[in-house]
Amino acid sequence: MSTTPANLYRSVLITGGAGMLAQAFGQALIERQIEFTTLRRADLDLTDPAAVQAAMAEHHATLVLNCSAYTKVDLAEKETLQANAVNGYAVGTLAAACKASGAALVHFSTDYVFDGTLNRPLRPSDPVGPRSAYGRSKLLGEQLLQANAPERWLILRTAWLYGRGGPCFPATMVNAARAGKPLKVVEDQVGSPTYTVDLAHTTLDLLDAGANGVSHVANAGQTNWREFAQAALDEFGVPATVEGITSADWKTIRPDSADRPSYSVFDLSPVERLLDRPMPTWQDALSRYHTAVDAAGSF
């Protein structure tokens, strides 16, 4: 299949349609006047190979944006089979279906495939070493996609994703603070928050620029979870203070919680060079998220 935009976007299929990333893609595609079909979990069970093949045939997909994911990081420690089924084996099934039909595939992975010990901005070629069942399930999906890769594919690793239309960290912090709950948040894990709107537009820009393979996409800059929580409260005008604790402290509070990388900031320079523009900062993105929430009247 030709990968010119006219052919690439002829029939766009978005999986995981109920999620906040799929909703951001929907809006981005509408703004670009590109037609698309959104499939929710009730419409398509990605763990069913026959259902995946049938959906590809029915919609004559030329591009699949796989926004479907098992995202319960802590619960994945107990629901490992379910996490692997959705984040791992289903991705391999989808890749094989795209390969057979000639469709391009974009899949989203995570900073949690890294162990967090490198302490410099992470490149796609850096060694992986997930510390959690969730991270291992996402790495399995990456590996199975590449083992069954269609002619055109992208794996976009992202981090600390938030946006309208679904549960996310800033909304959780703001709602908890407004309810008067005390907030204790870890401050020894460093990364880069990513706004769904920026991820969606950057993905489409990367496709237009001919990108292929594994890339890292996040908002620019770095912070820790406590600072991010405080920034969200300040942005939304909530007069509350977030107490910083260590990951070890959090483990005593939530002993069943998953281990997370202590440092997972991305090297964004390859994407920025390809697109000839910088990624928006996480502070700018948080401000635009606030504006979008106010305009919609809800998170």
C-alpha positions in Angstrom: 0.0 0.0 0.0 1.3 3.5 -0.8 2.0 5.5 2.3 1.1 8.9 0.8 -1.3 10.7 3.1 -4.2 10.3 0.7 -3.9 6.5 0.8 -2.7 6.3 4.4 -5.8 8.1 5.7 -8.3 6.6 3.3 -9.8 4.4 6.1 -8.6 5.2 9.6 -9.5 2.8 12.4 -9.1 3.8 16.0 -9.3 1.1 18.7 -9.9 1.7 22.4 -12.4 4.3 21.4 -13.7 5.0 24.9 -10.3 6.1 26.2 -8.9 9.6 26.4 -6.2 9.1 23.8 -8.7 7.8 21.2 -11.0 10.8 21.9 -8.0 13.2 21.4 -7.3 11.5 18.0 -10.9 11.8 17.0 -10.8 15.6 17.6 -7.4 15.9 15.8 -8.6 14.0 12.8 -11.8 16.1 12.7 -9.7 19.2 12.7 -7.7 17.8 9.7 -10.9 16.8 7.9 -9.9 13.1 7.9 -12.7 10.6 8.3 -12.3 7.7 10.8 -14.1 4.9 12.5 -13.8 4.4 16.3 -14.2 1.0 17.8 -14.8 0.5 21.5 -14.1 -2.6 23.5 -17.7 -3.7 23.0 -17.3 -3.3 19.3 -14.0 -5.2 19.0 -12.3 -7.7 21.3 -8.7 -7.4 20.3 -7.9 -10.6 22.1 -10.0 -12.5 19.6 -8.0 -13.0 16.4 -11.1 -13.8 14.3 -12.8 -10.6 15.4 -9.7 -8.6 14.6 -9.5 -10.0 11.1 -13.2 -9.5 10.5 -13.0 -5.8 11.6 -10.0 -5.2 9.3 -12.0 -6.7 6.4 -15.2 -4.9 7.2 -13.6 -1.4 7.5 -10.9 -1.9 4.8 -8.5 -0.2 7.2 -5.5 1.6 5.7 -4.3 2.9 9.1 -4.9 1.6 12.6 -4.3 3.7 15.6 -4.2 1.3 18.5 -5.3 3.2 21.5 -6.5 0.1 23.3 -4.6 -0.8 26.5 -4.8 -2.3 29.9 -3.6 0.7 32.0 -4.1 -0.4 35.6 -0.5 -0.4 36.5 -0.8 -1.6 40.1 -3.6 -4.1 39.5 -1.5 -5.6 36.7 0.7 -7.2 39.4 -2.3 -9.5 40.2 -4.0 -9.5 36.7 -0.9 -10.3 34.8 -2.7 -12.6 32.4 -5.2 -10.0 31.5 -2.5 -7.3 31.1 -0.5 -9.6 28.8 -3.5 -10.5 26.8 -4.4 -6.9 26.0 -1.0 -5.1 26.0 0.9 -8.0 24.6 -0.7 -10.8 22.6 -3.5 -8.6 21.2 -0.9 -6.3 19.7 0.8 -9.2 17.9 -2.6 -10.2 16.5 -3.4 -6.7 15.3 0.1 -6.4 13.7 -0.4 -9.7 11.8 -3.8 -8.5 10.6 -2.3 -5.2 9.4 0.5 -7.0 7.7 -1.9 -9.3 5.9 -4.2 -6.5 4.7 -1.4 -3.9 4.0 -2.5 -1.5 6.6 -0.2 0.8 8.6 -0.2 0.4 12.4 0.6 2.9 15.1 0.9 1.4 18.6 1.5 3.2 21.9 3.9 2.0 24.5 5.3 3.4 27.7 8.3 4.7 29.6 7.7 1.8 32.0 9.6 -0.5 29.7 12.7 1.0 31.2 14.2 0.3 34.6 14.9 4.0 35.3 18.6 3.7 36.2 20.2 5.4 33.2 19.8 8.9 34.5 19.9 10.7 31.2 17.2 11.3 28.6 16.2 7.9 27.1 16.6 7.0 23.5 14.6 4.4 21.6 17.7 2.3 21.2 18.5 2.2 25.0 18.3 -1.2 26.8 14.9 -2.0 28.3 14.2 -3.6 31.6 10.7 -3.2 33.0 10.2 -3.3 36.7 6.5 -4.1 36.8 4.0 -6.6 35.3 2.5 -3.6 33.4 5.8 -2.7 31.9 6.5 -6.3 30.9 3.2 -6.5 29.2 3.8 -3.4 27.2 7.3 -4.6 26.2 5.7 -7.9 25.1 3.4 -5.9 22.8 6.4 -4.1 21.3 8.2 -7.4 20.7 5.2 -9.1 19.1 4.4 -6.1 16.9 8.0 -6.2 15.6 7.8 -10.0 15.1 4.7 -9.6 13.0 5.4 -6.1 11.6 3.4 -4.7 8.7 5.3 -2.7 6.0 4.6 0.6 7.8 4.5 0.7 11.6 5.2 3.0 14.5 5.7 2.2 18.2 5.4 5.5 20.1 6.6 5.3 23.7 5.0 8.0 25.8 4.8 8.8 29.5 2.5 10.1 32.3 -0.4 10.5 29.9 -3.3 12.7 30.8 -6.2 14.4 29.0 -9.9 14.9 28.9 -12.4 12.0 28.7 -10.9 9.6 31.1 -9.3 9.1 34.6 -5.9 10.8 34.8 -3.5 12.1 37.4 -4.2 15.9 37.3 -8.0 15.3 37.5 -7.5 12.9 40.4 -5.3 15.4 42.3 -7.7 18.3 41.7 -10.8 16.3 42.7 -9.1 14.9 45.8 -7.9 18.4 46.9 -11.3 19.9 46.3 -12.8 17.2 48.5 -10.4 18.2 51.3 -8.3 15.0 51.2 -4.7 15.2 52.3 -2.3 14.5 49.4 0.9 12.5 49.7 2.7 12.0 46.4 6.1 10.5 45.6 8.8 13.0 44.6 11.7 10.6 43.7 10.3 9.5 40.4 11.2 11.9 37.5 9.6 11.9 34.1 7.7 14.0 31.6 3.9 14.4 31.6 2.2 14.1 28.2 -1.0 15.7 27.1 -3.2 13.5 24.9 -3.9 16.3 22.5 -0.1 16.9 21.9 0.5 13.1 21.5 -2.3 12.8 18.9 -1.2 15.7 16.8 2.5 14.7 17.0 1.6 11.2 15.9 -0.2 12.4 12.8 2.7 14.8 12.1 5.2 11.9 12.3 3.1 9.8 9.9 3.0 12.7 7.5 6.8 13.1 7.8 7.4 9.4 7.0 8.4 8.2 10.4 8.8 4.4 10.9 9.9 2.3 13.8 10.2 3.2 17.5 10.0 6.8 18.7 9.7 8.6 22.0 7.0 11.3 22.3 6.3 13.3 25.5 5.9 17.0 26.4 9.2 18.7 26.8 10.8 19.2 30.2 10.8 17.1 33.3 9.3 17.0 36.8 8.4 14.6 39.6 5.0 13.4 40.6 4.7 15.7 43.6 5.7 18.8 41.6 3.2 17.7 38.8 0.4 17.4 41.4 1.2 20.8 42.9 1.4 22.4 39.4 -2.1 20.9 38.6 -3.6 22.3 41.8 -2.0 25.7 41.2 -3.2 25.7 37.6 -6.8 25.0 38.6 -6.7 27.4 41.5 -7.1 24.9 44.3 -5.5 26.2 47.5 -3.9 23.0 48.8 -0.3 21.7 49.3 1.0 18.3 48.3 3.3 16.5 50.7 6.2 14.8 49.1 7.1 11.2 50.1 9.6 8.6 48.8 8.8 5.6 46.7 9.7 3.5 49.8 7.2 5.5 51.9 4.5 4.8 49.2 5.3 1.1 49.4 4.5 1.1 53.1 1.2 2.8 52.4 0.4 0.7 49.3 2.4 -2.5 49.6 0.8 -4.1 46.5 1.7 -1.1 44.2 3.9 -1.8 41.2 7.6 -0.6 41.0 8.1 2.3 38.7 11.2 3.7 37.1 12.9 6.4 39.1 13.9 8.3 36.0 12.2 8.1 32.6 12.7 11.4 30.8 12.8 10.9 27.0 15.3 12.3 24.5 12.9 14.1 22.2 15.6 15.4 19.8 15.0 12.8 17.0 11.3 13.6 16.8 11.9 17.4 17.1 14.5 17.2 14.3 12.2 15.2 12.0 9.3 17.6 12.6 11.5 20.7 12.7 9.8 22.0 15.8 10.1 21.6 19.5 7.6 19.6 21.6 5.4 21.9 23.7 6.5 22.0 27.4 4.6 20.1 30.0 3.7 23.4 31.7 2.2 24.8 28.5 0.3 21.6 28.0 -1.1 21.6 31.5 -2.4 25.2 30.9 -4.1 24.1 27.7 -5.6 21.1 29.4 -7.1 23.5 32.0 -8.6 25.6 29.3 -10.1 22.6 27.6 -11.6 21.3 30.9 -13.1 24.8 31.6 -14.5 25.0 28.0 -16.1 21.5 28.3 -17.3 22.0 31.9 -15.8 18.7 33.0 -12.7 16.6 33.1 
